[in-house]
Each structure stands twice: as structure tokens, then as C-alpha cells.
Amino acid sequence: MNKLLLPLQGAQMLFVAFGALVLMPLLTGLDTSVALFTAGLGTLLFQLITRRQVPVFLASSFAFIAPIMYAVQTWGVAATMGGLIAAGGVYLMLSLLVKLKGVGFIHRLLPPVVVGPVIIIIGLGLAPVAVNMALGKTGDGSAVLVDGDTALVISLLSLTTTILVAIFAKGILKLMPILAGILVGYVTALFYGVVSFDALIAAPWFAVPHFTAPEFHWQAILFMIPVAIAPAVEHIGDILAISNVTRKDFMKDPGLHRTLAGDGVATMAAAAFGGPPNTTYSEVTGAVTLTRNFDPKIMTWAAIVAILLAFIGKLGALMQTIPVPVMGGIMCLLFGSIAAVGLSTLIRNQVDLACPRNLAIVGVTLVFGIGGMAFGIGSFSLTGISLCGIVAILMNLLLPPSAPEPESP
């Protein structure tokens, strides 16, 4: 009987992750059907590498939203995918280093004073885009897509619903605030008549996702590589979380080196098909905690269901009918939450900002990121999150440790 329930339980896990899963491609302009396919494929590859021991589902990482939006506008989708394959390679390098030198190596290379401000920049970098979309404009604010007053009502209802569900909902509903926000915002948009169903009507029921082959441009690769810092650290936290929930030490068996390699291979495979990079999903970890069902086979079925849904053309077209203000409202919370995670990283690890060394690293990283600092020689240019990541790492490696303060007599 339990075996018969596995597909249903797998579909439930996918449903929990669905809102966050499709939000990434909707915001970045990638194909939602491809994102579903690559999430399923990535999860199966992760299970293969980790010997199907860890009950996690992989899907698109929010930390990559800002970099992907910038890269797609600058170099195009194909070159962005090439950069993401390189970012997946960073995971593999970290995996090898963890195997050779142990987990402590990552904490030395990427301490909280480096990771915290980089995550803050990832969150705040797209704050103007979120506000523009919430007001019914394009991300750059150059064109109005929905009347401002109407857009504000839709976006605020989406935002309010997402917040209320995250705070007050019970049970499995509490794990789906983004999906709830999308549904309420969509219904409101229907009421105002700003939803167009032309694409949905024209779409076939069965359709092969619009896969995109990667192209390799060194500018896009150098831009994307440092972005892997935040998701790599987030991955460690997710593995610790699922270890605590299941009371199994996945850091030792199958080992952090295997789980990092699984994330890296899943990200490279996703980018090879034109999908967003993969990471372990906290929403699904929450669902595992709630249901107390720790069987990794459930995630296998969740992956299979995701792959099957990717070939339903009507579903992909339906996702494209979601109006801009719905996304904008949720983005206002999403990007702020990412920045808050960075701030929490500094506070939780008691990073002393009275220390000149720490203050220099955090301060320079934040100003470079928010101010749009760019370093370039000829056609080579570093800006945004990639520049911030490199600067933070170099400052941490080069600046000597601060001497301890003398004790007061």
C-alpha cells in the first residue's frame, strides 16, 4: 500500500515547491516548462550521486535571480547558460576541496563576514525592479504594462497574502506562501480584466519544452562564477537542516562532498537544457519535517511528476499569463527576505562590526554592490554580485586578522 502512495506523496512534495519553482523562470524570462524538466532531472542526478540517501528535492535557486536577469539582458540566454555551467563547476571544485581538506575549509574561505554582505547585495540588487513591477511597469521602468492604480491593488494583495500565509497559516499551507500569493493576485487580476488567455488558448496540450543550448562567453562565465558562493553556503545549511530533521548525519554519509557534487552536476545539467540552476529546496525540507516521511523514494516520484508536467503545453502557457504586478508584489518580499538572510548571517555569527577589518570588508562590499561599481579593462568588466564576491573574498584573505582588544583593567 505504501508503494502505491509514493507517487501521490511525491506529487504533494512537488506541489509544495511549485510556486517557488516557477517563480524563478517567470522573473528571469526563462521557460517554466524547462524549469520543471530540469528540476526533475536535477533531483534524479542528485539522488544518483548521493546514492539516494537524502530526502531532498532540487529546484531553481533564488540567489541566481538577479545575476540571471542581468546576464540575459547583457549576453542573452544561451551565454547565461554557459555561465551557469561554470557556476556548477564551482560546486564540483568545492566538493573536491571538501573531500581533500574537510568541511572547515569552506568556513575559512567563506566566513560570515564574506557571505553576509554578498547575500545582502543579492537581495537588494533588484529592489528597483521589484517596485517597478509592483507598479505595473517593466523591470527597468521604461514602459507601463498595467495601469498604476490597478497594479498597486493587485501587487499589494499578492504581497499581503504571501506574508499572512507565511505567518499565520497552519500545516502544509504554511509551506506555500508564494503559491498562495500568486493565486490571490491572479484572481484579483482576473477581476480587473488584465489577464490575457490568448497564449493559453493557442498552446497545445502536449509540447516539448523550449530547450536552449548553452554558449560559452568568458564575460558571462566570469560574471556568474562568484554568484555560486551564496547558494553553496545555503546548501550546507539545508543539508544540516535535513540531517537534524531525519536524525541522520548526511554531512558524513553520503558526505558533504557528494551533496555539493550533486548540486553542481544538477546545475550543469539544468543549464545544458536552458533551465535555471538547481539547489536543495528549503520548502520541501519543511514538508518533510511536517509529514515525518523521510523516504527518498518520495523525491524520486516528485522528480518524475515534474518531468511529466514539463510536457503539458497548456500548463507552461498558463504560467505565462500571470500579470507583472502579481510577480512584483511577491518580489518585494522575496528580495527583502534574501537581504535579511544576509543580515541574519552577520548577526547570528556575531560578526563584530566595531572591528575595523570586518567593517572594511562589509562596508566596501555593500557600497560596491549597491552603488554599481565596475572594474574593467577593454572588453573585460566586473560589476554587481560577481565583483562583490571577489572583492569580499580577496579582502578577507589579504587583510591581516585583527588583534584582540586589550582587556580593561
N, C-alpha and C positions, 0 to 999 in steps of 0.2 A: 504493500500500500504506500509506503514511504517513497518508493521509487516512482510511483505514479504521481506523487505530489511534487516531485522535484521540478518538472517544467513549470508548474504553477508558482512554486516558490521562487524560481528563477525569474519569471515574468514580474513578480512582485518587487524583487530587488531592482530590476531594470526600471520599473515604474517610479521607484523612489529616486533614482538617479536621473530620470528622463528630463526634468525641467532644466537642471544644471547642464546636462549633456548637450541639449540642443541650443542652450543659450549661447555657448561659445561660438558655434558656426554662425548663428543668427547675427551676432555682434560683429564678427570679423569678415562676413561676406563669404565664408566657405559653405560648402554644400552639407545640409543637415543629414541627408541620406548617407553621404560618405562618412560623416562623423559617427553615425550609428554603426556602419560596417566596420570602421577601423577601431571603434571601442570594443566591439565583439572580438575582432581579430586580435587586438592587443591583449585582451584578457586571456584568450586561449594561449597566446605565446607566453605570457607571464606565467600561466599555470604550467606550461611545458618546462620552462626554465627553473621554476621553483618546485617542481615535482608535485604539483597540485596539492600543496600543503597549506597555503594561506587563503582564507576565505575573503578575498577582496575582488572588487570589480574595478576595471580601469576605464577612464574616460578623459575627456579634454580638460586640461589644467587652466584655471582662471589666470594663473600667473603669466600666461603667454598671451592674454588678450591684447594688451597694449602693444607689445612688440609685433604681434602678427598684423594688427591693424596698420601700424606704421610701415612694416615691411611690404605688405600687399600694395599699399599706396605708392611706395617708393620703387620697388623692384618687380612687383607682380606676384601672382600666386605661385607659379612654378619655382621662381627663385626663393620665395619664402619657404617652400617645402624643402629645398636644398639646404637652407639654413637650419631648419628643424631637424633634418637628418644629422647634421653636425652637432646640434644640441643633444640629440640622443646619444651621439658618440661620447659626449662629456660624461653621461651616466656610466657608460661602459668603462671609461678611464677611471672614474671614481670607484666603480666596482672592483677594478683590478687593484687600485691602491688600498682599498679597504681589506681586500684579501691578503695583500702583502704586508700592510702596516697596521691593520686593525682599525676599529671604528674611531678611535681617538684622533686619527689623522684628519678626518673631516672637521672635527670640532676645532682643531688647531688652525686649519686652513680657512675655515668659515665660521669664526666665532660670532656670538650675537652682535658684537659691535659692527660687524660687516654685514651680516644678514638682515638685521633690523632696518637700517636706513634704506637698503636696496628694496625690501618688501614695501616700505612706505612709498617709495618712488613708483613702484609698480602700481600701487593703488591710486596715488594722486595724479599720476601722469595723464590719465584720461578723464579727470574730473570735468573739464570743459565740454568734452564730448558727451558725457552723461547728461549734463544740464541742457545742452543744445537739443539732444534727442528727446528729453523730457518735455521740452517746449515745442516739439513738433518740427524741428529743423533737421537738416543733415548733420552729421557728426562735426563737420567744420563750420557749421552755422551759415553756410553760403546760400542755402535755399530753404524755403518753408514747405514742408510736406503736408502738415496738418495745421489748421487754424490754431493759433496760440492758446486761446481760452479753452477750446475743446481739448487740446493736447494736455494742458495742465490738469484738467479734471481726470483724464484717463491715466496719466502718469502718477498722479498723487494717489489714486485709488489702487493702482498696481503696487506702489511703494508701501502704502498703509497696510494692504492685505499681507504683503510679504513679511512686514515687521510683526503684525499681530499674530500671524500663524507661527512664526519663529518663537514668539514669546509665550503665547497663551494656548496653543494647540496641544492636544494630548495624543499619545500613541504614535502610530506611524505617520499621521498627518503632520506632526511636528517636524518630520524629516523632509517635508516637501514644501517649504515656504515659497520657493521660486516658482514651482508649478502652480501653486495656488494664486500667486500674484499675476502670473501670465493669464490664467483662466479668468480671473475677475477683470483684469484690464481688457482682455479680448471681448468679453461680454459687454463691457461698457463701450468699447469701440464699435461694436455691432449696433448698440443703441443709438450712437451718434452717426452711424452710417459711413464710417471712414474705412471699412474693410472691403477690399475688392476680391471677389472669388473667381475672377477670370482665369487665373493661372491654375486654380484647383479644378475648375470645370474642364480645362483643356488637357490636364495631366492624365496619363493612362494609369490603370490600376497597377500594372506591373511595369517597372522601369529599372534598367541598370543605373546605379548611381553615376554621377558625372565625375569619374576619377580624373585626377590631374597628375601627370608625370613630373617629377622634380627636375629642376635645372640648377646648376651649381655656379653661383656668382660669389666671388670672395668677399665682396662688400656685405652681402646678406649673411654670409656664413660668420664673418667676424662680428656682425651686429648681434646675431642670435645666440652665439656660444655662451656669453656670460649670463644670459637670461636663465640658463639651466640651474643657476645657483639656488634660487628660492625654491623651485619645485623639488630639488634634491634634498634640501633640508626639510621641507614639508613631508617628503616621502619617509624620512626617518621617523618623524613624529607619528605618521599614520601607521607605520609598522609597529612602533611601540604601543600605540593605542589598541590595535587589533590583538597584539600579544597580551595586553592586560585583560582584554575582554574574554579571550579564549583560554587564558591562563597557560599559554604555550609561548616559549621564548623563540619567536621567529627570527630574532636577531642572530641566534646561534644555529637554528635548524629551521629552514634551509640556509640561513645566514643572510646578513645584510648585503653581502656582495652579490648573492643570487637575486635578491629582490630588486636591488639597484640595476642589475643587468637586465632583469625582466622589464622594468620600466623603460630602460634605454632601447632595448630591442622593439618593444611595443611602440615607442615614439617614432623610431626609424621606420618601422613597417607602416605606421599610420601616415607619415609624411610621404612615403613612397607611393601611396594611393591618393594623396591630396587631402588628407584628413588632419585635424588638429592633434597636437602631441598628447600622449596619454600619461596619466598619473593615477595612483590609488585614490579612490573616492571616499571622502570622509562621510558623505551621506549614507553610503552603503555600510560603512563600519557602524554607523548609528543604528541602521536597520538590523544588523547582525546582533548588536547589543540588545535591542528591543525584543527580537524574536528568539534569542538564545539558540539559534540554529547555526552551528559552526561548520557544517559540511561544505567543503569547497566545491563539491559537485553542483551545488545550487548556482554558483557563479559561472560554471560551465554552461548551464542552461540559460542563465541571463545573457551570456555572450551569444549563444545560438539564437535566442529570440531577437537580440539586437541586429544580428546579421540578416535574419529573415525580414525584419521590419524595414531594413535599408532598401529592399527591393520593391516596397509598396510605393509607387509613384505618387498616389494621392496624399500619403502622409507627408512626404517631403514638400509637396506643393502647399499643403495646409500650413506647414510651419512658416512658409514664405509669406503667408497672408497676415501674419501678426504685425500690427502697425508699429511704427517707430516709437511713439510715446509709451507704449507698454514696456518696451525694452529699456527706454530711457529712465523710467521710474525705478525699475529694478536695479539698473546700473548705478543709480545714485547711492543705493545701499551697498551694492556689491563692491564697488571700488573703495568706498569709505571703509568697509569691513576689512578689505585687504590691507589698507593703510593701518588700520587699528591692530591687525595681527603683527605688523612690523613694530608698532609702538609697544605692544604687549611683549614682544620678544626682548626688547631692551629692558622693560620693567621687570619681567619675570626672572631674567638672568642677572638682575641688579647691576646693570652697566652703569658705572659711576661717571656721569657727565660733568662732574666737577673736576675730573681728571683731564688735563689739557690734551693728552694723547687721544682719549676716547672722543672728547669734544671736537677735536680736529677732524677725525675720521667721519663722525656722524654729520657735522656741520658742512664740510666740503661736499660730501656725497649728496646731501639734501639740496644744497644750493645749485650744484651742477645739474641735478635731475630736474628740479622744478624750474630753474632758470633757462634750461635748454642749452647748456654749454656744449660746444662741439669742438673736437680736435681733428684737424685734417691736414694731409699732405697730398697735394694733387687730387686725384680722384678718391683717395682713401679718406674716410671720415668716420669718427666715432662720436655718437651722441646718445642721449637718453639713457635707458636702463643699461645698455651694454657698456657705455662709458662709466656709469656709476659703479657697476660691478667691478670693473677692472681697477678703477681708482681706489675703491674701498679695500680690495684685496691687497693692492700694492702698498697702500699706506699702512695697513696692518702688518705687512711683512717687513717694511723698511723702517718704520718708526720704532725706536727702542722702547721696551717696556718701561712704564713709569715707575719711579722709585716709590716705595711705600711712604706715606706721610708719617713724620715723626710723631710719636705719642706725646700728648700733653703731660707736663709734669704733674 
